Amino acid sequence: MVYVGAMKTAFDDIDAACLAFAQQHQIPGLVAGIVQDGRLAHATTFGLADIEGARRVTTDTAFRIASMTKNMTALALLSLRDQGRLVLDAPLSQYVPQFSSVPPATRDSRPVSLRDLMSHVAGFVTDDPWADRVLGMTPAALDAMIADGTFFARPPGLALEYSNLGYALLGRVLTNVSGEPYQSFIRRTILDPLGMARTGFDAIDAARSDFAWGYRLDEGSWSRERIEPDGEVGAMGGLTTTVPDYARYVAFLLSAWPARDDPEAGPVRRSTVREMGLWHAPPLLPDSVEGRPPAASAYGYGLVDSVDAKLGRRLHHSGGLPGYGSHVLMLPDRGWGVFAFGNRTYAPMSRLTLRIAELLHEAAPKREPAKPSAVLARAVEAVVAAYTAGRIEAAEPVLAENLLLDTPARYRNVELAALKERLGEGRLDSIEPVHALAGRFILACARGRLRGSIILSPDAQPGIQKLTLTAEDS
């Protein structure tokens, strides 16, 4: 696709925003990618992958993306659930037998389930600084930790507390259930089918080719962070990837929207991908970014789900390791995905992806309004006819059984008469579906607008079960 006009200008503005961001936050090297219409539409690169060697970042430079690995781990677990090979609400000890010897948080605590671990409500202590330095843990070391570790800060199910260790244990679940190491299972079931040949878990091996070294800045002096090796707990944050590879993954995730009747084409079914973004945990504190209204957020399965006043629904997840910061943000209702990687310790890349998404939003052409279902359109047309006639009985063929029992016709007719006297004659201006059985509509009237909302009944012939009308003077 060739982008011209406003979108081309937006890409130029995005390049400038990336440059300014890298300079502001003193990030040696940075990449950002934009996925639209199922493909990588634009990529930005800036700075150095190797300060000492003066090697510049390219779109093929591999970066560690840390906890952005978690949604791939969650996706793999859900794929096994779809195959009937595991149950999300089963106790962890069913799949990791050693965990049966771990004492519960309290005597009356329920067992930790896979679902608890996936949505960070297992009661484990948050552990970012510790976990970032133990990616190379051996299987024996994880066994020893299960035997002797202090897991619980509180009983399961009471609160959200982000736990890398929880996802490390989910990696062990995948190994035990699939019968092969976690990393090879991810390779076979997700990476290879999506053509992500430059994506993997062995950062030391990746460093032999085009690789972004991770850096820290202390008192004005840059130094390389230690490369944490691949190990038993890579499920919590071990992935290394490139812009083209990660764009394929984001495009695959976004292809799950909207729900539709098309044949399945991906390595995991679309409904399962959509499930990752549902709120499975208690809501988080409002997701606030300086200068923007707060967005309500909660954790799904490896993705955070936020409702944004400007952008609408956004699914996102950050990543951070010594030497790296990363973030992915998807707008499933628009089919857009934005991701950014940087090679400075805990670089705050979520600020950049949000800015990129806003620039896209400002430049994008207005979306075509969604078309109402036939039953919703019929119901709205009947309400318009009732308003014109001044009698609710004009809509009687599409009224659900309860409507005139809840508010008798004489009261509905008094309401219609008052509205019409205030606003005058009207014509249908627009219908905005909420879904197939609910929506909002506007009548453009002589002296203002009439706003209405409708909810239809779930029976064989959906009828209007709830009708609300509100006048707006001009």
C-alpha positions in Angstrom: 0.0 0.0 0.0 1.3 3.5 -0.9 0.5 6.1 1.7 0.0 9.7 0.6 -1.4 12.9 2.1 -2.2 12.8 5.8 -0.9 9.4 6.5 2.4 10.1 4.8 2.7 13.3 6.9 1.8 11.2 10.0 4.7 8.8 9.3 7.1 11.8 9.0 5.8 13.1 12.3 6.2 9.7 13.9 9.9 9.6 12.7 10.4 13.0 14.3 8.7 11.8 17.5 10.9 8.8 17.7 14.1 10.9 17.2 13.0 13.3 19.9 12.0 10.5 22.3 15.4 8.8 21.9 17.2 12.0 22.5 15.1 13.0 25.5 15.5 9.6 27.2 19.1 9.1 26.1 18.4 5.8 24.3 21.4 4.6 22.2 19.3 2.7 19.6 15.6 2.5 18.9 13.2 0.8 16.5 9.4 1.3 16.1 7.0 -0.5 13.8 3.4 0.2 12.7 1.2 -2.6 11.6 -1.8 -1.7 9.5 -4.0 -3.8 7.2 -2.2 -7.0 8.2 1.3 -5.8 7.3 4.2 -3.7 8.4 3.2 -0.3 7.1 6.1 1.8 8.5 9.3 1.3 10.5 11.5 3.9 12.2 15.1 3.2 13.2 17.4 5.5 15.2 20.9 5.4 16.7 23.3 2.6 17.6 23.0 -1.1 18.2 26.6 -1.2 19.2 28.1 2.0 20.7 31.7 0.7 20.8 31.6 -0.5 17.2 29.4 2.5 15.9 27.1 0.0 14.3 23.7 1.5 13.5 20.3 0.0 14.3 18.4 -1.4 11.3 15.0 -3.0 11.0 16.8 -6.4 11.0 18.5 -5.7 14.3 17.3 -8.1 17.0 16.2 -6.7 20.4 15.2 -8.4 23.6 11.5 -7.7 24.3 11.4 -9.1 27.9 7.8 -9.4 29.3 6.2 -8.9 26.0 7.0 -12.6 25.8 4.1 -13.2 28.3 1.3 -12.9 25.8 2.9 -15.5 23.6 3.2 -17.8 26.6 -0.5 -17.2 27.4 -1.4 -17.9 23.8 0.4 -21.2 23.8 -1.4 -22.3 27.0 -4.7 -21.3 25.5 -3.9 -23.4 22.4 -3.4 -26.4 24.6 -6.6 -25.6 26.4 -8.4 -25.5 23.0 -7.0 -29.0 22.3 -8.4 -30.3 25.6 -4.9 -31.0 26.9 -5.1 -28.7 30.0 -7.7 -26.9 32.1 -7.2 -23.3 33.1 -8.9 -23.7 36.5 -7.1 -26.9 37.4 -4.5 -26.6 40.3 -1.0 -25.9 39.2 0.1 -29.0 41.0 -1.9 -31.1 38.5 0.7 -30.1 35.8 3.7 -29.4 38.0 3.5 -32.1 40.7 6.4 -30.7 42.7 4.1 -27.7 43.6 1.9 -29.9 45.7 4.5 -29.7 48.4 4.4 -25.9 48.5 2.5 -24.8 51.7 -0.5 -22.7 51.0 -0.6 -19.0 52.0 -3.2 -19.9 54.7 -4.9 -23.0 55.7 -8.2 -21.8 54.1 -6.5 -20.7 50.8 -7.7 -22.4 47.6 -5.1 -24.0 45.3 -3.3 -21.8 42.8 -4.7 -22.4 39.3 -3.2 -21.8 35.8 -5.7 -19.0 35.3 -4.5 -17.3 38.5 -0.9 -17.4 37.2 -1.9 -16.1 33.7 -3.7 -13.1 35.2 -1.3 -12.3 38.1 -3.7 -13.1 41.0 -1.9 -16.1 42.4 -0.8 -14.2 45.5 2.9 -14.2 44.6 5.1 -11.2 45.4 5.9 -8.9 42.6 9.5 -9.6 41.4 10.7 -7.5 38.5 14.2 -6.7 39.7 14.9 -10.3 40.8 13.4 -12.0 37.8 15.3 -9.9 35.3 18.6 -11.4 36.5 17.6 -15.1 36.6 16.5 -15.8 33.0 19.2 -18.4 32.8 17.9 -20.4 35.7 18.4 -24.2 35.2 15.6 -26.8 35.5 17.3 -28.0 38.7 17.4 -24.5 40.1 13.6 -24.1 39.4 12.9 -27.4 41.1 14.9 -26.3 44.1 13.0 -23.1 44.3 9.7 -24.9 44.1 10.9 -27.0 47.0 12.3 -24.2 49.2 11.0 -20.9 47.9 8.8 -18.3 49.6 6.0 -17.9 47.1 3.0 -16.3 48.7 2.5 -12.6 49.7 -1.2 -13.3 50.2 -3.8 -16.0 49.3 -4.7 -16.5 45.7 -7.5 -14.6 44.1 -7.5 -11.5 46.3 -5.6 -8.9 44.3 -3.5 -8.4 41.2 0.2 -8.5 41.8 2.5 -8.8 38.8 4.6 -12.0 39.0 7.3 -13.1 36.6 7.7 -16.3 38.6 4.1 -17.1 37.9 4.8 -17.1 34.2 8.0 -19.0 34.7 5.9 -21.8 36.2 3.5 -21.6 33.3 6.6 -22.3 31.1 7.1 -25.5 33.1 3.4 -26.4 32.6 3.9 -26.0 28.8 7.0 -28.2 28.9 5.3 -30.9 31.0 2.0 -31.0 29.0 3.5 -30.7 25.5 6.3 -33.2 26.2 9.0 -30.9 24.8 10.9 -27.9 26.1 8.9 -24.7 26.3 11.2 -22.9 23.8 10.8 -25.6 21.1 7.1 -25.8 21.6 6.8 -22.1 21.0 9.0 -22.4 18.0 6.9 -25.2 16.5 3.5 -23.9 17.2 3.8 -20.1 16.9 7.1 -18.8 15.5 7.6 -21.2 12.6 4.0 -21.0 11.4 4.2 -17.2 11.4 7.5 -17.1 9.6 9.4 -15.6 12.6 12.8 -17.1 11.7 14.8 -14.3 13.5 12.8 -14.7 16.8 14.0 -16.9 19.6 15.1 -17.2 23.2 18.9 -17.5 22.9 20.2 -13.9 23.1 23.8 -15.1 23.2 23.3 -16.8 19.9 21.4 -13.8 18.5 24.3 -11.5 19.5 26.5 -13.3 16.9 24.7 -11.4 14.1 22.8 -8.1 13.9 22.0 -7.6 17.6 21.2 -4.5 19.8 23.5 -4.7 22.8 21.8 -3.5 26.0 23.3 -0.5 27.8 23.1 1.4 31.0 24.1 5.0 31.7 25.9 5.8 34.9 27.2 9.3 35.6 27.4 10.1 31.9 29.2 6.9 31.0 27.7 4.1 28.9 28.4 0.4 29.8 27.0 -2.8 28.4 24.6 -4.8 30.5 25.3 -8.5 31.0 23.4 -10.7 28.5 21.1 -12.9 30.5 21.2 -16.4 29.0 18.3 -18.5 27.9 17.1 -20.8 30.7 14.2 -22.6 32.3 12.2 -19.5 33.0 12.2 -17.9 29.5 8.4 -18.0 29.4 8.4 -14.9 31.6 10.5 -12.7 29.3 13.1 -14.4 27.2 12.2 -13.5 23.6 14.5 -11.7 21.1 13.0 -10.5 17.9 13.2 -8.0 15.0 10.8 -5.5 13.5 9.7 -7.7 10.5 9.2 -10.7 12.7 7.3 -9.0 15.4 5.1 -7.2 12.8 4.0 -10.7 11.7 3.0 -11.6 15.2 1.1 -8.4 15.8 -0.6 -8.7 12.4 -1.7 -12.3 13.4 -3.1 -11.1 16.7 -5.0 -8.2 15.1 -6.5 -10.5 12.4 -8.7 -11.9 15.2 -10.9 -8.8 15.0 -13.7 -8.5 14.1 -15.4 -11.8 14.9 -16.6 -13.2 11.6 -17.5 -16.4 9.7 -14.3 -16.6 7.6 -12.3 -19.9 7.8 -9.5 -20.0 10.4 -6.0 -19.3 9.1 -3.8 -18.8 12.1 -1.8 -21.2 14.3 -4.4 -20.4 17.1 -8.1 -19.7 16.5 -9.3 -16.2 16.5 -11.7 -16.5 19.4 -8.8 -17.6 21.6 -6.7 -14.6 20.6 -9.7 -12.3 21.4 -9.9 -14.0 24.8 -6.4 -12.8 25.7 -7.7 -9.3 26.1 -10.6 -9.9 28.3 -10.5 -8.7 31.9 -9.7 -11.8 34.0 -8.3 -10.0 37.0 -9.4 -7.2 39.3 -9.2 -3.8 37.7 -5.9 -2.0 38.1 -5.5 1.6 39.2 -6.3 4.0 36.4 -3.6 3.8 33.7 -2.5 7.5 33.6 0.0 9.2 31.4 1.0 12.8 32.1 -1.2 15.2 30.2 -3.9 12.6 29.3 -7.2 11.6 30.9 -6.8 8.3 32.9 -7.8 5.1 31.3 -9.4 2.2 33.2 -7.2 -0.9 32.8 -7.1 -4.5 33.8 -4.9 -7.5 33.0 -6.1 -10.3 30.7 -3.9 -13.2 29.7 -0.6 -11.6 28.8 -2.2 -8.4 27.7 -3.4 -5.3 29.5 -6.9 -4.1 28.4 -7.5 -0.3 28.6 -10.4 1.9 27.7 -8.9 5.2 26.4 -11.0 8.3 25.9 -9.2 9.2 22.7 -8.1 5.9 21.2 -10.9 3.6 22.3 -9.9 0.1 23.4 -6.2 -0.6 23.5 -4.4 -3.8 24.3 -0.9 -3.5 25.4 2.1 -4.8 27.3 5.5 -3.5 28.3 8.8 -5.2 28.6 12.0 -4.4 30.5 15.3 -6.0 31.2 18.7 -4.7 32.1 19.7 -3.1 28.8 16.2 -3.0 27.2 12.8 -1.4 27.2 9.9 -2.4 24.9 6.2 -2.0 24.4 3.4 -3.1 22.1 0.1 -1.3 21.7 -2.8 -2.6 19.6 -6.1 -0.9 18.7 -8.2 -4.0 17.7 -11.2 -2.0 16.6 -9.0 0.0 14.1 -6.7 -2.9 13.1 -3.6 -0.9 14.1 -0.6 -2.1 16.0 2.4 -0.1 17.3 5.5 -1.5 18.9 8.9 0.0 19.9 12.1 -1.4 21.2 15.1 0.4 22.8 18.5 -0.7 24.1 18.7 1.2 27.4 17.8 -0.4 30.7 14.0 0.0 31.3 13.6 2.6 28.6 9.9 3.8 28.9 8.8 2.8 25.5 5.1 2.8 26.4 5.2 6.6 26.2 6.4 6.4 22.6 3.9 3.9 21.4 1.1 5.9 22.9 2.3 9.0 21.1 2.6 7.1 17.8 -0.9 5.8 18.2 -2.2 9.3 18.8 -0.5 10.6 15.7 -2.0 7.8 13.6 -5.4 8.6 15.1 -5.2 12.3 14.3 -4.2 11.6 10.7 -6.4 8.6 9.9 -9.5 9.1 7.8 -12.7 8.9 9.6 -14.1 5.4 9.9 -17.2 4.4 8.0 -20.0 4.0 10.6 -20.9 0.4 11.4 -24.0 -0.8 9.7 -26.9 -1.8 12.0 -28.3 -5.3 11.9 -31.6 -5.8 10.0 -33.5 -6.2 13.2 -32.0 -3.1 14.8 -32.6 -1.0 11.7 -36.2 -2.2 11.6 -36.7 -1.3 15.3 -35.3 2.2 14.9 -37.5 2.8 11.8 -40.5 1.8 13.8 -39.6 4.3 16.6 -39.3 7.0 14.0 -42.7 6.1 12.7 -44.1 6.3 16.2 -42.6 9.7 16.8 -44.1 10.9 13.5 -47.5 9.6 14.4 -47.3 10.6 18.0 -48.4 7.2 19.1 -46.3 4.3 20.3 -48.8 1.9 18.9 -47.3 2.7 15.4 -44.3 0.6 16.5 -46.3 -2.2 18.1 -45.2 -4.9 15.6 -41.6 -4.5 16.9 -42.3 -4.0 20.6 -41.2 -6.8 23.0 -43.8 -8.2 25.4 -42.6 -6.2 28.4 -42.4 -2.6 26.9 -46.0 -1.5 27.3 -46.4 -3.5 30.5 -43.5 -1.6 32.0 -44.7 1.8 30.7 -48.3 1.7 29.4 -49.0 3.2 26.0 -50.8 6.3 27.4 -47.7 7.4 29.2 -45.5 6.7 26.2 -47.8 8.8 24.0 -47.7 11.7 26.5 -43.9 11.5 26.3 -44.0 11.5 22.4 -46.3 14.4 22.3 -44.1 16.5 24.7 -41.0 15.7 22.7 -42.6 16.6 19.4 -44.0 19.8 20.7 -40.5 20.8 21.9 -38.5 19.6 18.9 -40.9 19.6 16.0 -40.9 17.1 13.0 -37.9 15.0 12.6 -36.1 12.6 10.3 -33.6 9.8 11.0 -30.1 11.2 10.9 -28.0 8.2 12.1 -27.9 4.8 13.8 -24.9 3.7 15.8 -25.0 0.0 16.7 -23.6 -1.1 20.0 -24.0 -4.6 18.7 -26.6 -6.6 16.7 -29.3 -6.2 19.4 -28.7 -2.7 20.8 -27.9 0.7 19.5 -28.3 4.5 19.6 -29.9 6.8 17.0 -30.5 10.4 16.3 -33.4 12.2 14.7 -32.7 15.6 13.2 -35.6 17.8 14.2 -36.9 21.3 13.4 -35.8 22.7 16.7 -33.1 20.3 17.9 -32.2 16.6 18.0 -33.9 13.6 19.5 -31.4 11.0 20.8 -32.7 7.5 21.4 -31.3 4.2 22.6 -32.7 0.7 22.0 -32.1 -2.7 23.5 -33.8 -5.6 21.7 -35.1 -8.8 23.3 -33.3 -12.2 22.9 -36.4 -14.2 21.6 -37.0 -15.5 18.1 -38.3 -12.1 16.8 -36.2 -9.5 18.6 -38.4 -6.7 19.8 -37.8 -3.4 21.7 -37.5 -4.3 25.4 -36.0 -0.9 26.4 -36.5 2.5 24.7 -35.0 5.8 26.0 -35.6 9.1 24.3 -33.9 12.4 25.1 -34.4 15.9 23.6 -31.6 18.2 22.7 -32.6 21.8 21.9 -30.8 23.5 19.0 
